[in-house]
Amino acid sequence: MVSDLQNSTELVGMSADEVHELLGTPDYADTDTCLAYLIAQPFDEVTLDLTLENGVVTKVEEKDH
């Protein structure tokens, strides 16, 4: 599902508001520079992390926690 999203939608360059419209409220948003969406659990938590600069996505990565 996440790979489909990444292949069909260019998240880099989107504004934080556009991301919120597309993906909803992030599961974690500790700072103004990162939005994190939980994409897998219960054994290994995996998030889709979006790094923001000036309110625009500059980097997208999957992270195991």
Beta strands, then each sheet from edge to edge (+ up, - down):
strand 1: 28-31
strand 2: 34-40
strand 3: 46-53
strand 4: 56-64
sheet 1: 1+ 2- 3+ 4-
end
